[in-house]
Amino acid sequence: MSATKTVRNWTARRSNKVFDKLAKKRARAPKKGGKGGELAYELFDANIDVANLALDTKFIQGIKTGLLDPTQYGGYTVQDAIYCWHSTKNLRILEQKAAKEGLKDLECFASLKAESYKEYTDIMFQDWHINSPAGIDLGEAAKNYLDFGHSVLRDFPPYYMIIAMLPCDMLWEWLGKQLEGDISATNVYSFWIEGNLPGSTSWEDFVDDHTDKYDRDIANQIFRIGMISELNFFRSACGEELAPVPKLPPPPASR
């Protein structure tokens, strides 16, 4: 695989730049909530132990050194493209649910994110010659991650889906920052690091603007499952043992 071909600042599930482009074309929904501080960063700080485990995976350390087996990178990335395809569908369902419930801000956000996920997925399908998601055999970690997202979308109030998807954005950006010093002309995975350096904070901002929609304890449990799912996805790429995944908590009472 040619690293230069992949230098689009597109890396798995990082679609902030497209979101920013789309947001300039549309009026953003008015901000609401904002009570209770920076919930997104509270959640990440409370689960920094999982972030450090992800940093120590063979996959991420292979990105750091530039010595990751290209076959393992490819196997992970193809599965990740399918994850993004499903995430696009989930975001469209979330958009519809928000519209039915009159949640205009969430409807707008889900719509913009669905568009950015679709654009990323289309690029991945083209670059990796994927004609149909049905043709890709997902591993246990990827399947479990998808099941988690489907369960949150089905069983929890709509705003909680943003919490379920938040780890993939925050963790990848954090990992990129940790590896920033490993960018070099000789590291064939420098494009991955550069593509995940801190940028837009649209996911975090949305959560922080709607803290009144969340039970903090339930939000943290969902966020942690998402973080562990990310960890296991990385571990699966190089055949490492998967970490136990907690069960989802009961959905909250209506807020």
C-alpha positions as CSV (number, residue, x, y, z in Angstrom):
1,M,0.0,0.0,0.0
2,S,1.3,3.4,-0.9
3,A,1.3,5.8,2.0
4,T,1.2,8.8,-0.3
5,K,-2.0,7.5,-1.9
6,T,-3.6,7.6,1.5
7,V,-2.5,11.1,2.5
8,R,-5.9,12.8,2.3
9,N,-5.9,13.6,6.0
10,W,-8.6,10.9,6.0
11,T,-8.1,8.2,8.6
12,A,-10.6,5.9,10.1
13,R,-13.6,7.5,11.6
14,R,-12.0,11.0,11.6
15,S,-14.4,13.1,9.6
16,N,-14.2,16.4,11.4
17,K,-12.7,18.3,8.4
18,V,-15.7,17.3,6.3
19,F,-18.1,18.3,9.1
20,D,-16.5,21.8,9.2
21,K,-16.8,22.2,5.5
22,L,-20.4,21.2,5.5
23,A,-21.2,23.3,8.5
24,K,-20.1,26.4,6.6
25,K,-22.8,25.6,4.0
26,R,-25.6,25.3,6.5
27,A,-26.9,27.2,9.4
28,R,-25.9,25.4,12.6
29,A,-28.7,24.6,15.0
30,P,-28.8,27.0,18.0
31,K,-26.8,25.8,21.0
32,K,-28.7,24.5,24.0
33,G,-27.8,23.2,27.4
34,G,-24.2,23.9,28.3
35,K,-24.8,23.3,32.0
36,G,-22.4,21.3,34.0
37,G,-19.0,21.9,32.4
38,E,-17.0,19.9,29.9
39,L,-18.6,16.5,30.1
40,A,-16.8,15.1,27.1
41,Y,-13.4,15.7,28.6
42,E,-14.6,14.5,32.0
43,L,-15.5,11.2,30.4
44,F,-12.2,10.9,28.6
45,D,-10.2,11.7,31.8
46,A,-12.2,9.1,33.7
47,N,-11.2,6.4,31.1
48,I,-7.6,7.4,30.5
49,D,-6.6,3.9,31.6
50,V,-8.2,2.5,28.5
51,A,-6.6,5.1,26.3
52,N,-3.2,4.1,27.6
53,L,-3.9,0.4,27.0
54,A,-4.8,1.4,23.4
55,L,-1.5,3.3,23.1
56,D,0.3,0.1,24.1
57,T,-1.3,-2.2,21.6
58,K,0.9,-3.8,18.9
59,F,-1.1,-2.0,16.3
60,I,-0.5,1.5,17.6
61,Q,3.1,0.8,18.5
62,G,3.5,-0.5,15.0
63,I,2.2,2.9,13.7
64,K,4.6,4.6,16.1
65,T,7.7,2.7,14.8
66,G,6.5,2.4,11.2
67,L,7.0,-1.4,11.5
68,L,3.4,-2.5,11.5
69,D,2.8,-5.4,9.1
70,P,1.0,-3.9,6.1
71,T,-1.3,-7.0,6.1
72,Q,-2.4,-6.2,9.6
73,Y,-2.9,-2.6,8.8
74,G,-5.0,-3.6,5.7
75,G,-7.0,-6.1,7.6
76,Y,-7.9,-3.6,10.3
77,T,-8.7,-0.8,7.8
78,V,-11.0,-2.9,5.6
79,Q,-13.0,-3.8,8.7
80,D,-13.0,-0.2,9.8
81,A,-14.5,0.8,6.5
82,I,-17.4,-1.5,7.1
83,Y,-17.7,-0.1,10.6
84,C,-18.0,3.3,9.1
85,W,-20.6,2.1,6.6
86,H,-22.8,0.8,9.4
87,S,-22.1,4.0,11.4
88,T,-23.4,6.1,8.5
89,K,-26.6,4.1,8.5
90,N,-26.9,4.5,12.3
91,L,-26.5,8.2,12.0
92,R,-29.3,8.4,9.4
93,I,-31.5,6.4,11.7
94,L,-30.6,8.8,14.6
95,E,-31.4,11.7,12.3
96,Q,-34.8,10.3,11.7
97,K,-35.5,9.5,15.3
98,A,-34.4,13.1,16.3
99,A,-36.7,14.5,13.6
100,K,-39.7,12.5,15.0
101,E,-39.0,13.7,18.5
102,G,-38.5,17.4,17.4
103,L,-34.8,17.4,18.4
104,K,-33.7,19.9,15.8
105,D,-30.2,20.3,17.1
106,L,-29.5,16.6,17.2
107,E,-31.2,16.1,13.8
108,C,-28.9,18.7,12.2
109,F,-25.8,17.3,13.9
110,A,-26.6,13.7,12.9
111,S,-27.3,14.7,9.4
112,L,-24.0,16.5,9.0
113,K,-22.1,13.6,10.6
114,A,-23.8,11.1,8.4
115,E,-22.7,13.0,5.3
116,S,-19.1,13.2,6.5
117,Y,-19.1,9.5,7.4
118,K,-20.5,8.6,4.0
119,E,-17.9,10.7,2.2
120,Y,-15.1,8.9,4.2
121,T,-16.7,5.5,3.6
122,D,-17.0,6.1,-0.2
123,I,-13.3,7.0,-0.3
124,M,-12.3,3.9,1.7
125,F,-14.5,1.6,-0.5
126,Q,-12.8,3.0,-3.6
127,D,-9.2,2.8,-2.2
128,W,-9.7,-0.7,-0.9
129,H,-11.8,-2.0,-3.8
130,I,-14.8,-2.9,-1.6
131,N,-17.9,-3.5,-3.6
132,S,-20.2,-4.7,-0.9
133,P,-20.0,-4.8,2.9
134,A,-21.4,-8.3,2.7
135,G,-18.1,-9.4,1.1
136,I,-16.1,-8.5,4.2
137,D,-15.8,-11.0,7.1
138,L,-15.7,-9.0,10.3
139,G,-13.8,-10.3,13.4
140,E,-15.2,-10.6,16.9
141,A,-14.1,-7.2,18.1
142,A,-15.6,-5.4,15.1
143,K,-18.9,-7.3,15.4
144,N,-19.1,-6.6,19.1
145,Y,-18.4,-2.9,18.5
146,L,-21.2,-2.7,16.0
147,D,-23.6,-4.6,18.3
148,F,-22.9,-2.0,21.0
149,G,-23.8,0.9,18.7
150,H,-27.0,-0.8,17.5
151,S,-28.0,-1.5,21.1
152,V,-27.5,2.1,22.2
153,L,-29.4,3.4,19.2
154,R,-32.3,1.0,19.8
155,D,-32.6,1.2,23.6
156,F,-31.4,4.6,24.8
157,P,-32.7,8.1,24.3
158,P,-31.3,9.6,21.1
159,Y,-28.7,11.9,22.6
160,Y,-26.8,8.9,24.0
161,M,-25.8,7.7,20.6
162,I,-23.4,10.7,20.5
163,I,-21.8,9.4,23.7
164,A,-21.5,5.9,22.1
165,M,-19.6,7.4,19.1
166,L,-17.6,9.9,21.0
167,P,-14.7,7.6,22.0
168,C,-13.7,6.9,18.4
169,D,-13.1,10.6,17.8
170,M,-11.5,11.5,21.1
171,L,-9.3,8.5,21.4
172,W,-7.9,8.7,17.9
173,E,-7.1,12.3,18.3
174,W,-5.4,11.6,21.7
175,L,-3.4,8.8,20.1
176,G,-2.3,11.1,17.2
177,K,-1.0,13.6,19.8
178,Q,0.9,10.9,21.6
179,L,2.6,9.8,18.4
180,E,3.3,13.3,17.0
181,G,7.0,13.1,17.7
182,D,7.2,9.9,15.6
183,I,6.3,11.7,12.3
184,S,9.2,11.3,10.0
185,A,10.2,10.9,6.4
186,T,11.1,7.2,7.1
187,N,7.9,6.3,9.0
188,V,5.4,5.0,6.4
189,Y,2.6,5.5,8.8
190,S,3.2,9.2,9.3
191,F,0.1,9.9,7.3
192,W,-2.0,8.1,10.0
193,I,-0.5,10.2,12.8
194,E,-0.8,13.5,10.9
195,G,-4.4,12.7,10.0
196,N,-5.3,12.2,13.7
197,L,-3.6,15.2,15.2
198,P,-6.0,17.5,17.2
199,G,-8.4,19.4,15.0
200,S,-12.1,20.1,15.1
201,T,-13.9,19.4,18.4
202,S,-17.4,19.2,17.0
203,W,-18.3,15.9,18.8
204,E,-17.0,17.2,22.1
205,D,-18.7,20.6,21.7
206,F,-22.0,19.0,20.9
207,V,-21.9,16.8,24.1
208,D,-20.8,19.8,26.2
209,D,-23.6,21.9,24.9
210,H,-26.1,19.3,25.9
211,T,-25.0,18.0,29.3
212,D,-28.5,18.4,30.6
213,K,-29.6,15.5,28.3
214,Y,-27.3,13.0,30.1
215,D,-27.2,11.1,33.3
216,R,-23.5,11.3,34.0
217,D,-23.1,7.9,35.4
218,I,-24.9,6.2,32.5
219,A,-23.0,8.4,30.0
220,N,-19.7,7.3,31.6
221,Q,-20.6,3.6,31.4
222,I,-21.5,3.9,27.7
223,F,-18.4,5.9,27.0
224,R,-16.2,3.3,28.7
225,I,-17.8,0.5,26.7
226,G,-17.0,2.5,23.5
227,M,-13.4,3.0,24.7
228,I,-12.9,-0.7,25.4
229,S,-14.5,-1.5,22.0
230,E,-11.9,0.7,20.4
231,L,-9.1,-1.0,22.4
232,N,-10.3,-4.4,21.4
233,F,-10.6,-3.4,17.7
234,F,-6.9,-2.3,17.8
235,R,-5.9,-5.5,19.7
236,S,-7.7,-7.7,17.2
237,A,-5.6,-6.4,14.4
238,C,-2.5,-8.1,15.7
239,G,-4.0,-11.1,17.4
240,E,-3.9,-9.8,21.0
241,E,-6.3,-11.0,23.6
242,L,-9.5,-9.0,23.9
243,A,-10.4,-7.1,27.0
244,P,-13.7,-8.0,28.8
245,V,-16.5,-5.6,27.8
246,P,-18.9,-4.5,30.5
247,K,-22.7,-4.8,30.0
248,L,-24.7,-1.8,29.1
249,P,-26.5,-0.2,32.0
250,P,-30.3,0.1,32.0
251,P,-31.6,3.0,30.0
252,P,-32.3,6.2,32.0
253,A,-35.7,7.4,33.0
254,S,-37.0,10.1,30.7
255,R,-35.2,13.4,31.1
